[in-house]
Amino acid sequence: MATRHESLSLQVITSPFLRNVEAVNDGSASGVERRMFRKSLERLERINMIDLEPFSSESYQTSDQGPNGDGKQSKRQNRLSREILGVDDAVLSAPDIAQLQSQENRLLKNQLSMNGSLNQTDVDDDASSVVFGGSIASTVPDKYGFFGGSQFSHDTDVNPAMVAIFRKREQKWLNMLDDWEKYMTYKYKKVRDRCRKGIPSSIRPRAWQYLCGGGVLMEKNKGVFDELLTQPGDPKWLDDIRKDLHRQFPMHEMFADSNGPGQVELFRVLKAYTILNPVDGYFQGQAPVAAMLVMHMPAEEAFWCLVAICERYLPGYYSQGLEAVQIDGDVLVALLRKVSPSVHRHLTKQKLDPVLFMMEWFMCIYTRTLPWSSVLRVWDMFFCEGVKVLFRVGLVILKYSFMKPKTMKECPTMYESMEVLRNLHLSVTEENVLVARMLKLPITEDDMERVHRKVVELRKKAASSSTQCS
């Protein structure tokens, strides 16, 4: 039997933004969808129509014939893929929490030796918190399950009036999920607007599965996840996964223990994906994405949502070459020219390669960048609207992190600029501020498509010139 990736080996550079155009032009869209496409600026994303094919052995094979023998290629043959360029994935390396703990212990010992009056009880004078990995960690998790670290949220009192609003939103979402196909076909704008407001926590796991099609994939491929786990897998990928397990949200209640449910389920999800996709295998940026899913749903459901993200939302992002990420980095900088010319000049003058700061943003879908409440809001919109949400978030971060002339003066070289982007201010990343600014950006999907085409053409010309010279 041919492996699945023999049919996915086409070296075709295709923009994620062009799915709307393809949906209309390739005949796969219905008459209603075509009319909606022409009449509305809010275009339907094919990814939200949940038309993924089951991952059966038949769909893995390469064939020039369509299902009706009409010579048309199948959707699986038209899967987005990219050429491969080299990028050092060490850029994405996460800090080892064991090393952080060791550094913290040495620091405490130095403090104790320098000040004889300082004792351990002075350090741990708060019975409800402990020093962990360079941070003060509470022994009581926040509402998201974090004990400390940059993701920890300080709970605030909930206004009783807001509780009634939350309950009303929950009911609206339940009604919408019960009639999902109708809403996605005729009332997509309403779905989009409700995602932008934030999906209720109690509804979020189910809503994400509906939005990305993970639930449909699981239903069409019953038993596949368990079957994948029975296979041994590539020792190289499994070893890499084991090395990264303890680095994924070590201050979250699910992932703090190496034998806890978080790390155990995360390993199963990532192992299954490497067996399903043995060519791309495992890439470090997939771990926080899969961990995010494991926090919200059982392993099998998380696996199929991960498949949808890797195959449909971010195709090529986790391939062994990362050209898709490099292309989108160039697109992000080009869009920045329109959003904030002064910041664009600042970064261009310093020759700051966008891959250095946006690789982790995009590949990890901001799970390592933003406060957790903001991460959840971004994921709600990402599952509904696709990759363009990642660009909007990145543009807001770049624009408002360097908006003040004083900030740019304090960053004479790329090293200071990188420090600003590594330590984002809450005034930039707070969820309500971030979302409001995203929606006000003067960037349309047409702008993204146009810039993407231009970037791809420039890369093709550069590659062609390089080939001729050699």
N, C-alpha and C positions, 0 to 999 in steps of 0.2 A: 504493500500500500504506500502510495506517495505521501510524504509528509505535508503537513498543512502549508508550510512556507514555500514549497515549490511554486504554489500559485500566487504567492505574495512577493515574488522577487523582482517585480517590475521596478526599474529605476526611473520613476516618474516624479518630478517635483510638482506637487499640486498644493494649492493654498487651502487651508481649512475654511477660509472665508468664502471660497467659491462653491461651497456645497449648495447654497441657495440657488445659484445660477444653474448648477448641474441638475438640481431637482426639477427645474422647469424645462431645461433643454433636452434632457435625456429621455423624456417621456415617462419617467417614473411618477411624476406628480399627477394628481387627479385634476379634473377640471376646476373643482372648487379651489384647490391649492393654487392653480395658475392664476385664477381671478384674484385671489387674496394677494398673491405675489405682485401683480400689476397694480392693484389699487392701494396697497399699504406700504409705507416705508418700513414698517416693522415686519421683516421678512421671516417666513417660516424656516426653521432649521430642520434639515432632514434628520439630523441626529435625534430630534425630539419626536419624530414620527414612529420610532421604535420598529424599524424594519430590518433589524439585523437577522442574518440567516443563522440557523442552528449550526454549531460546530460539529457537524457529522463528518464521517470519513469521506463522503462524496464531495463535501464542500472544500476539503483539503486538496483535492486533485486538480491538476491543471488540464484545461480543455479549451479548445477553440470554439466549441459548440455551446450555445446557450441551452437552457433547460428544454427548449422546444426544438432543438436541432437547427436553429435559424442562423447560426454562425455568429451570434452576438455574444460578447463576453459577459460573464456573470459579474454580479456586484463584487464578489470576493476577488476577482481578477483586477478590478479597478480600485482596489484598496490603496490608500495613500501611502507612498513610501518615498524615501529620499536617497540621494547619493550619499556616500560616506566620506566625511573629512575627519581629520584627527583632532581631538580635543582631550586634554588631560583631565580625566574625571576626578583628579585630586582636588580640583576647585570645589567640588561638592562634598568633600569629606567632612563628616560631622565630628564634633569633639567627643572624645572618649570620656564618659562620665567617671570612669575609674581614675583616669589621670587628673581630672578636676578634683576629685576627692583627695587624692594624694597631695596635690598642691595646697588644698585647704588645710589639711592636717599639718603640713610643714609650716604654713603661715601661722597657725595657732600655736605651734611649738615655739616659733620665734617670738611671738608675742608674750608667751609665758616666761621665756627665758629673759626677755628684756625688761619685764615688769614683774618683780617678785610678788607684788600685791595682787596681781591678776590670777584668778584661779578658774578652774573649769566651770564652776557654778556661776561665775560672773558672765561667762560666755553664754551659757545655757540658762540664763535667769528666767526666761519665758518658758514655762512648763508646756505650753501648747505649740512650741516650735523647736526645730533642731537645725543645726548647720549641715547642709548637704550640697555637695557639688558646687561650692562657692556661693550658695544662696541660703537665705533663711527659709526653711520649709516648715509649714504648719503640719501638725499631726492630724488635722482635720481637713479633708479635701474640700475644695470649693465646689460650686454647683456643677462644674464640668469634670470633676474628678482629679484636679491637680492639687498637689500638696505645696507647691512652690514653683520658683523659676519664673521666667518671663511670661509664661502662659497663665500663671495664677491670677484669679479674679477675686477682688474683694467684694463680697456680696453686699448689696444695698437693700434697704427696706423697700418692699414692693407696695406701690400704691394700690389700695383695694379697688379703685376704679380701673386700674390697668388689668387686674385679674379678669374682670368682666370682658375687657377688650380681647385678652388672650383667648378666653373661652369662645368668644364669637369667631375669632380667626380660625380656631381649631375646627369649629363646626363647618365653616366655609370650605376649609381644605378637605374635610371628610366628604362633604357633598361633591366636591370637585373630583376627588379620587374615585368616587363611585360611578362617575360618568366621564372618565378620563379621555376617552377617544373623542367625544364631542367637544370637550374644552380645547384639546390640542388641535383639532381641525378647524373649529369655528371661533373659538374664544382664546386664542393663544395670547393675545395682549393681556387678558385678565390673568392668565397663569403667570406671565412674565412680571406683571406689576405686583402680584402677591409674593413672588419669589424675591423681588427687590425689597419688599417690606420686611422680609425675613420669615422663613417657614417656622411654625411653632415647633418647639423642641420635641413634643410628644408625637408629632407627625413627620418630623424630618427623615428618619430612616426609611419609612415607606415612600415618602415623596421623592427622595433621591433615587430609589429603585425605579419608580415610575418615570422620572425625568430622563434618566440615562438609559433605560431599557434593561437594566440588570435583572429585574424581576422576570421579564419576558425571556431573556437568555436562559435563566435558570430553569424556567418552566419547559422550554424547548429542549433542554439538554439535561434531563433528569438523570442523576447517577454519574454524570461525567466528572464532577468534582471529586467524588469518592474514588472513582476509577483512576483518576490522575494521581491521587495520593497513594495508591497501591503500588505505583511504579517507583523504582529506586531514585530516578533523577540523576542529573549530572553532578558528581562530587564537587566540581569546581564551583558551580552556582550555589550548592547547598552550604559549602564552607563559607563563601562570601556572605550569605544570608545570616548564618550563625554569628559571624563577627559583628554584624550590624544590629542584631536584635536588641541589645542592651542600650543602644544609642537612641532608640526611638521613644521619646517622651518619658525619660526615666523617672520623672517626678509626677507621673500620673498613676493613679491607684491600680490600673490594669497592667501597667508595664514595669512597675518598680521591682517586681520579683521575677527572677529568671525562670522560675517554674510556675509563674502566675498565668492566668488565662490570656492576658494580652500577648506576651511573647510566644506562647504556645500556638495560639490561633494565627498570629502574624506569620510564623514560620510555615504553617500549613498553607496559607493563602499564597505566599510568595513561592513556595516550592511548587505548588500546583501550576502557577503561571509559567515557571521555567520549563515545565514539562509540556504545557500547551504550546509554548512559544520557545522551542529550544534554540532557535537562531539568535534571537535577541537575549534570551535568558534573563538574567537578573541585573538590574542597574540600581545603584545606591539611592537614586532619587525616588524609586518606587516604594521604598520602605516607609517613609512618613505618610505617603498617600494611602498605602494599604493599612497602616496603623490607624489613620483617621477613620477609615471605613470600619475596621474591627471595633473601634470604640462605639460605633452606632448600630452594628448589626452582626448576626452570626457569621461565621467564617465563610460558609458557602455563598451567602448573599453578598458579602464583602468581595469575594473572589470575582463574581460576575460583574459587579460594579467596576472593579479594577480592570477587567477585560474591556469593558466599554470605554473606560478612560484611555487606556493604552492604545486601543484599536481605532476608536472613532473620535475622541476629543483631542488627543495629543499624539496622533500617529507619527512615528519616527522619533519621538522625544527620547525614548529609552533604547534606541538602537545603538550599536557599537560604533559610533562616529559622530552622532549628535548634530548632523547638519541642520536638522529641522530647528533645533534650538538656536543655532548660529544665525540662520535666516531670520527667525523671529526676533533675535536681538538686534539685527540691522533694521528690521521693520520698526521696532520700538523706538530706536534712536531717530529714524527718519520721521516718525509721527511726532516725536518730541519737538522737532523743528517748528511744527505748526502750533503746538500747544504752548511752548515756552521757548522762543528763540534765544533768550539770554542763557537759560540753562543748557540748551543745546550747544551754544558757542563755548560755554564753560567746559563741558565734558569733552567736546571735540578738540578743543585747544590742549587739553591734558592727555589726549589720545587714550582715553579710558575705554577699554574694550568692553562692550555691553555684556559679553559672556561672563565677565568677572562678577557682575552684580545681579544679572537677571536670570542666570541659569538656575540658581536655587529658588528664586521667586516662582518661576514658571514650572519647573520640574516637580517641585514639592507643593505646588499650588498654594503658596504662601503660608504653609503650616509652620514654617520655621521663621517667619518674618513678622507676622502681625499678632496683636492680642487675640486671644481665642475667640472672643465674641465677634471680632472682625473677620476672623478666619471662617467662622460658620456662615456669616452673611455673604462672604465672597463665594463660598462653595454653593450656597443656595442659588446664586445668580449664575455661576459657572455651569452647573448642571442644566440650567434652563436655556442660557444664551450662548454657551460655548466659549471657545478660546478668546474671543474678543474681550471678555471680562478681565482676563489676565492682563491684557494690554492696557485697559482702562485703569486698573489698579496700579500698574507700573508707572503710567504717565502721571497719575496723581502723586505718587511717592516722589518721583523725580522733580516734578514741578514745585511742590510745596516744601520739599526738604532743602532746596536751594533758592527759594523764592526771594529771601532777603539778601540784598547786596552784601551785607555784613558776613553772611554765611559763606558766600563765594570768596570774599577776601580772606577769610580764615582757612580757606582750602586752596593754597597756592599750587599744590601738586595733587596727583591722582591718589596718593596715599591718604591725605586728609579727606578727600572726597569719598573714598571708600569707607573711611571711619564713620562719616555721616550716614552713609547708606546701611552700614552694619548696626548702627545705634539710632534707629528711627525714633523721632519724638512722638509722644502720645497725641500731640495736636495734629499730627498727620495721619496717624493710624487708628484713631478712635472710630468706632464703627459708623455712627451716624454722620460724622464729618466726612469720613472716607466715602461712604456711599453717595452722599449728596454731591460731593465734588466729582465723583465718577460720572454721575448722570448729567452734569453740567459741562463736561468736556466738549469742545467744538470739533469732535471727531465722529464721523459716520462710518458705517460699514463699507460704503463705497470708497472712502478714503483709505481704509485698511486694505481693501482689495487692490486698489490702484498702486499703493506703495509696495505691497507684496509682489505684484507683477514686476515692478521696476527693479526691486532687489533681486528677484530670481533672474531676470534678464541680465543684469550686471554680473551676477555670478556665472552665468552661462558664458558670457563673453570673456570673462577673466579665465575661465577654465579652458575655453577654446584657444585663447591666445597663448596660454601656458603650454598646451599640447603642441601647437604649431612651433613654438620656440624650441621645445625639446626634440 
